[in-house]
């Protein structure tokens, strides 16, 4: 796996990789991450892949990070709840 580019967009670390004829776009926010895989041959070059990261795409990803964080927080609370067996 080869790192092609790293950048920051609206507080997210974004890394573009090339691996097995696919571009991987990895977005990280804190302890959460999302990875998108696209066929390398759908794009002319690395910079054309980054055009996927338009305002709407990023806003939707940020919304998913919020949902992921809420889900994880709720699951952690359930795991750490006393079970009443005292």
C-alpha positions in Angstrom: 0.0 0.0 0.0 1.5 3.3 -1.0 0.6 6.7 0.5 0.0 9.2 -2.2 -1.2 12.3 -0.3 -2.2 13.4 3.2 -4.3 16.5 3.9 -6.7 17.9 6.4 -10.3 18.8 5.6 -12.6 20.3 8.2 -10.7 18.7 11.0 -10.5 15.3 9.4 -7.2 13.7 8.4 -7.6 12.5 4.8 -5.1 10.0 3.4 -5.1 8.8 -0.3 -3.5 5.4 -0.9 -3.0 3.3 -3.9 -3.3 -0.5 -3.4 -4.3 -3.4 -5.7 -5.5 -1.2 -8.5 -7.7 0.8 -6.1 -7.5 4.2 -4.6 -8.4 4.2 -0.9 -9.6 7.4 0.6 -9.3 7.2 4.4 -10.9 9.8 6.5 -10.1 9.9 10.2 -11.6 12.0 13.0 -10.3 11.2 16.5 -10.6 7.4 17.1 -13.1 6.9 14.2 -12.3 6.3 10.5 -14.1 5.7 7.2 -12.5 4.2 4.1 -13.8 4.5 0.6 -12.4 2.3 -2.2 -12.6 3.2 -5.9 -11.2 1.6 -9.0 -7.9 3.2 -10.1 -8.9 3.1 -13.7 -11.9 5.3 -13.2 -9.6 8.3 -12.8 -6.9 10.0 -14.9 -4.6 10.6 -11.9 -4.3 11.1 -8.2 -5.6 14.7 -8.2 -8.8 13.7 -10.1 -9.6 11.2 -7.3 -9.5 14.0 -4.7 -12.2 15.9 -6.6 -14.6 13.3 -5.0 -14.0 15.2 -1.8 -16.5 18.0 -2.6 -18.4 19.9 0.0 -21.4 17.5 0.0 -19.2 14.4 0.3 -17.3 15.8 3.2 -20.4 17.0 5.0 -22.0 13.6 4.6 -18.9 11.9 6.0 -18.8 14.3 9.0 -22.5 13.4 9.7 -21.5 9.7 9.7 -18.7 10.4 12.1 -21.3 12.0 14.4 -23.5 8.9 14.1 -20.5 6.5 14.6 -19.5 8.4 17.7 -23.0 8.3 19.2 -23.3 4.5 18.4 -19.9 3.8 20.0 -20.7 5.9 23.1 -24.1 4.2 23.6 -22.5 0.7 23.2 -19.8 1.6 25.7 -22.4 2.8 28.2 -24.4 -0.5 27.8 -21.2 -2.6 28.3 -20.3 -0.6 31.4 -23.8 -0.5 33.0 -24.1 -2.4 36.3 -26.0 -5.6 35.6 -27.9 -5.5 38.9 -26.3 -8.6 40.2 -24.4 -6.4 42.7 
